[in-house]
Amino acid sequence: MLNQRLEALMLRDKQRFARRLHGVKKVKNPDAQQAIIQEMAQKLNRLPVKSCCVKPRVR
């Protein structure tokens, strides 16, 4: 579920959340895993999604 939502994020946020999601598997306590996943889902809802209309920065 969260993996599918990562596709809509900007690259930096996508990579950060992918690492955190992978790290959740290391937590032994199932209740703690669910708490972490719920917290991540809330944070994902607040992040901006990538837009095809944003112009890249030119240096």
N, C-alpha and C positions, 0 to 999 in steps of 0.2 A: 504494500500500500504506500508506504513512504518513499520507496524507491521510484515509483511512478511519478510522484510529485516532485522529485528532484530534477526531472528533466526540464521543468519550466523555470528553474532558477538560473541566476547568472552563474557563470563558471566557478567563480571563487566560492560562492555559497554552496554550490552543488558539491564541490570537492570537500569542503569542510563538513557538511552534513553526511556525506558518504562515509567519511572516516569515522565520524561519531556513531553512525548507524552500524558500521562494522564492529566498533568497539563494544557496543551493547551486547553482542553475543558472548563476550567474555564474562559478563556479570552472571553469577551463579543463581542468585535469588530471582525467581520469576516475578515476584511482586515489584522488586526494584527495577527489573527490565521493563515492565509495563509502565512504571512511573517515568522512567527515562524516555520511553517512546512517546508517551503522552505529552511530556514537556517539549520534546522535539517537534511534534506535530503542531503544537501551539506556536512555536517559534517559526515554523515553516509558513504558517498562515500569515504572519506579520511581515515576511520578507517580500521585497519587490520581485516581480517576475521579469524575465528578460523580454526585451521588446525588439521587434524587427525594425522599428522606426528610430532607434537611438543611433546617432552617428558616432563612429569610433573617434577617440581622441587622437589628434595628430600632434606629433612633437616636432 
